Amino acid sequence: MEHIRTTKILHHHIGSVEKLALTTSGCPLVIQCKNFRIVHFIVPRERDCHDIYNSLLQLSKQAKYEDLYAFSYNPKQNDSERLRGWQLIDLAEEYKRMGVPNSNWQLSDANREYKICETYPRELYVPRIASKPIIVGSSKFRSKGRFPVLSYYHQNKEAAICRCSQPLSGFSARCLEDEHLLQAISKANPANRYMYVVDTRPKLNAIANRAAGKGYENEDNYSNIRFQFVGIENIHVMRSSLQKLLEVNGTKGLSVNDFYSGLESSGWLRHIKAVMDAAIFLAKAIMVENASVLVHCSDGWDRTSQVCSLGSLLLDSYYRTVKGFMVLIEKDWISFGHKFSERCGHLDGDPKEVSPVFTQFLECVWHLTEQFPQDFEFNEAFLLQIHEHIHSCQFGNFLGNCQKEREELKLKEKTYSLWPFLLDDQKKYLNPLYSSSSQKFAVLEPNTASFNFKFWRNMYHQFDRTLHPRESVCNIIMNMNEQNKQLEKEIEDLESKINKCKNEQIDGVLTKELLHPVHPESPIIKTSLCFKEQTLLPVNDTLRTIEGSNPADNRYSEYAEEFSKSEPAVVSLEYGVARMTC
Amino acid sequence: MEFAELIKTPRVDNVVLHRPFYPAVEGTLCLTGHHLILSSRQDNTEELWLLHSNIDAIDKRFVGPLGTIIIKCKDFRIIQLDIPGMEECLNIASSIEALSTLDSITLMYPFFYRPMFEVIEDGWHSFLPEQEFELYSSATSDWRLSYVNKEFAVCPSYPPIVIVPKSIDDEALRKVATFRHGGRFPVLSYYHKKNGMVIMRSGQPLTGTNGRRCKEDEKLINATLRAGKRGYIIDTRSLNVAQQARAKGGGFEQEAHYPQWRRIHKSIERYHILQESLVKLVEACNDQTHNMDRWLSKLESSNWLTHIKEILTTACLVAQCIDREGASILIHGTEGTDSTLQVTSLAQIILEPRSRTIRGFEALIEREWLQAGHPFQQRCAQSAYCSSKQKWESPVFLLFLDCVWQILRQFPCSFEFNENFLIMLFEHAYASQFGTFLGNNESERCKLKLQQKTMSLWSWVNRPSELSKVTNPLFEANSLVIWPSVAPQSLQLWEGIFLRWNRSSKYLDEAYEEMVNIIEYNKELQAKVNLLRRQLAELETKDGVQESP
């Protein structure tokens, strides 16, 4: 039986293309995608393979933003629909929800024209007592001008998570305005006199930065700060860590021991745990000590974004909802200038700027959903879908590296926002076990003993179906929830019909009874009724495509090859379209 | 009674109990012949009721007059008792040590246990070999029941009744028994109704160094092949190990003498290697302070998941031969009582839907483990904390349960039972009030008169109140063969067993409850809709009847 299956790969998802040595059946072409899909093609003719290879190389690396998919993607919406899509997430609204501005925090117009910091958003919240000269002074003392601003305000505790970049302290430099600004943040918290300054870098890295005129806060110069390193590695370490992880996973016939030693030597889970531990530090500082926290790394747009967003998510249940999670990403990642385009390699640029920082954030959230299966409104598919789109360049949200750049690109006019599309599809992304009854400030206290961290198979092997459970509990429960709603509706309908029927009959009986009374349970009626229990809505069947799968997929033994000679996928070129026929 | 002399101090007051996830409690400690009991005096409730036979090891230490006993259980739980008074502490410790290592089986708790529940069905008669055979005999007439081992004389570790090829008479079986390790001649383990292929199991052939052969043995296993068909012999040892076995009189089937069979060697570990693996794994899981690198390297070096993968892979290979290649299988290792049974039973889980039901799984345990002569008494004598290191102690059965759990994880709707069922079987295999897992084989169980003197685990489990705890709410019968993934990325640490006492499962349990609620609610709604539809139809018909005359 021959059937044609089409595999679609977005050019932007292509991470690398590799041509392997010619074989008897043709020329193998391996495409590694940024969403961790790996596709092997065998192109019968070498010349075709070479052509495909070159085309893909060019198509996957664009030089200008305007050539990215988002600028040509057309979901057939009019301008007002598109604009409404962009307005779905309103950060001013979000700060209001947090409870700012208030008597201690205010909106600053210092960066309204991006004059102080190009990579920050226009609207920033700072302590009310911090005057503009103090802000300007502090920004000159911070890398890239990223001075301390509010990231999250905890209304109950009146404590704040603030973020910034490293101070330009060198070995001894100090800045009175910066010291004042930190003191202002401290004072904005009436419940606690001291605040934490969390440097998310390993101590050694921070010390090394001093030689370059950067560094970290000297506790002696700042009053009432408690300084803390949390030791998250930099983007280069993270990039090569993921690289190693993927190499291990790509190994054919991987043994358990090679998998675990590879997992260990990649350091990936160690890094994930470090990010999680840092976020927990934040949550504890606020919950237990009522203390505000200022977080920074070097530039304050990678590790700082991870830790601030994850810390807020632990503290505030709103961020664990579908909409709230979008808001969180818009706030701590997009608006505060996480360099999505560079980190995801949207354009042909410096490969050393690429790093899976945001992927790590999503993975941390996934670990939390595993430990707290009822506290998140969204499911794993939601996280995977967001990950898909940070690389797809289909929507405008993740293009560019900061708000200023996005405005210059006129993304809101020329592209669409991802969020309304995800919301429209919300059903797919809902966690059926979510219990919304949890309080706004129900803080999550994850267990970070090492054994809690597992390899996220559904992310890194998304497309290797044979490795997945063959039956998805989440899907079944999701469908059942859906079915329950339909059933509830049907019950309502039936009940009202029955009532109507009964009323009509009572009327009827009343009039007829005078003539000849009828026993309600007359045998004639009983025998005339013949019912079959109907099986209702076969919802499960659609999802329970229980397979047997193919035993050859699983490589049970070297003998398996002898049993089932699996043909390699062969590509035929038709009308310039590469088709993989299996 | 004899226990009295072992219990020097039967009762101590003001003992403090520490255990995972509960606040410490103070109470009175009592020792009985079979239990360690701690009752807190306030509300007179028992806080702890622990079988001595569940105790794997104890440590004691003293700080001044306060003694502390740390009790490590076979189910991997660790509890601590603070006992005031050095003498009391020493007495208690020595009593626990003596009572938890009683030599005589007849002194074990199952011989004293009186059930407090109504026995609906006597589990000792739930899975009779004759009944099990009937399931096959409707599909094939090539097999028969043999009573050749009625007196346990032909094979001491086989049950009195076995299934063999019809064309082979008992005389031939006796001869074959002399050619197979432990007298374990090839018998039927599983019949695949779909295509008539079979799994047989046996002990290794006693070929020795000079290549001894046995015509009856060759005839027996050839009798299971269809004309022109080849079969596979799966030796659960590596070729090297199998060759070494020849020096001790064992060996493997020579191609020359079994031309219709192709031999495949798979390497499944046994004995102390598995035991050491368990010890290392439990040690790694119990230390919460491990950093990530250390944890991963400990998990790796325990090799536990490697063993899981080896066993599962072999079982899948067997299933593949049967279902996809249409070839029959003979499986053996050395004795045929350990890795052989892991493979035959897992292959059935993969191939046969019935073995994924509660009763079917019980029948499988009964057939492929208890009747088949897995020496439970020896293998489960000690668990992960014991230092005695006897060769025969080995977590063979736990590995099997873990493999089942792995398949259950991958096919969460295809099993009638849930994880709790597997955990319960693990617990009872190591320490139980029931007689089911006592003894090493049917012959021993017969001599112990377990059927008369003890209660069967199945009598207790197969009651509605217990069944409801182990029933998988997601179950929907799946008549297909289920092929699990054996890639390392698909295998997981069985947290329900190994992290059970190391982290709270509160949120996971609550989520499970919620899932059950949704499913129950769905059933309720379906029933209600059906009822209402009927009512409506009834009303409408009534209308019709009334209006029509």
Interface residues (C-beta under 8 A of the other chain):
Chain A: N249 L254 S255 V256 N257 D258 F259 Y260 S261 L263 E264 G267 L269 R270 K273 Q371 F372 P373 Q374 D375 P432 L433 S435 N447 A449 S450 F451 N452 F453 K454 F455 R457 H461 T466 L467 H468 P469 R470 E471 V473 I476 I477 M480 N481 Q483 N484 L487 E488 E490 I491 L494 E495 K497 I498 C501 K502 E504 Q505 G508 V509 K512 V518 P520 S522 I524 I525 S528 L529 F531 E533 Q534 L536 N540 R544 I546 E547 G548 S549 N550 P551 D553 N554 R555 Y556 S557 Y559 A560 F563 S564
Chain B: I264 K266 C285 Q288 T289 H290 N291 M292 D293 R294 W295 L296 S297 L299 E300 N303 L305 T306 I308 K309 T313 C316 L317 A319 Q320 D323 R324 E325 R409 Q410 F411 P412 C413 S414 L474 E476 N478 L480 V481 I482 W483 P484 S485 V486 A487 P488 Q489 S490 L491 Q492 L493 L499 N502 R503 S504 Y507 L508 E510 A511 E514 M515 I518 I519 Y521 N522 L525 Q526 K528 V529 N530 L532 R533 R534 Q535 L536 A537 E538 L539 E540 T541 K542 D543 V545 Q546
